[in-house]
Amino acid sequence: MRRQAVFDHAILIVGTIVMCGPLLAVFLATTHDAASFRETGLTLIPGGHGLSNYGHLLQSEGGYRGDITTLGMIWNSFLLGAGFALAKVSLSLLAAYSLVYFRLRFAAFFFWLLLLSLMLPLESRFLPTYDVVARLGLVNTQAGLILPLAASGIGTFFFRQFLQNIPDSMLESARLDGAGPLKFLRDILVPLSMPMAGALFLVTFVNGWNQYLWPVMVTSEEARYTIVRGLQFYGRSSLTGMMLACLAVLPPALLLVFFQRLFVKGLFDGSH
């Protein structure tokens, strides 16, 4: 057993090094001054200019007209990720609730139609989606960024699987206590679904944070640029571009690390 545990941990350590090693090398390279960075490139030796480099980056203005700062791009990315995740979790839970607890005609057909949407990612339909957003006057708005991405077939699938495993006795007890559909959803199903909702929130937040194509399509004002889109201003091999890449990766990674147990528990609850 001990030998097996050592072998398992060795595999995890090697996998962690392979996945995090390149990011660590990029981060350590950005702690050197610009001249040293141009000479050495990527390195595993830390430098002494990390705080000054990142402090200057956070206050620097970007874009062609200087309308956006790095902090502003981080804030825009956070709004996109959080709004995207909240909208997706809410709509998925409501859709699954209606499919499981209401007697709807053709409920199975609508469920499979929702799953069919997984075969149509945004990249395959962004032109008609942009046309709808433009006709509604939502270009260069947070609503235009978030709403077209909010519907989720996979989220509805996981919530539906989870709700189907809740005993019918809970619904009967709620009815005996005089609870209506909304009260049953708010007081019983939502608290029970929190691990599942948390896991879906983390996944969709990272997905929204990393969006590039849709923000390029629907935003033309530099003040609404996200940090992922901001990478185009500095180039992939410059010191500033490397620092911006580290900042773009760090928040989603930290979020998944700190809420790892909630993420795993939510996935297991939704798979039953």
Buried (B, 14 or more C-beta within 10 A) or exposed (E): EEEEEEEEEEEEEEEEEEEEEEBBBBBBBBBBEEEBBEEEEEBEEBBEBBEEBBEEBEEBEBBEEEBBBBBBBBBBBBBBBBBBBBBBBEBBBEBBBBBBBEEEEEEEEBBEEBBEBEEEEEEEEBEEBBEEBEEEEBBEBBEBBBBBBBBBBBBBBBBBBBBEEBEEEEBEEBEEEEBEBEEBBEEBBEEBBBBBBBBBBBBBBBBBBBBEEBBBBBBEEBBBBBBBBBBBBBEEEBBBBBBBBBBBBEBBEEBBEEBEEBBEBBBEBBEE
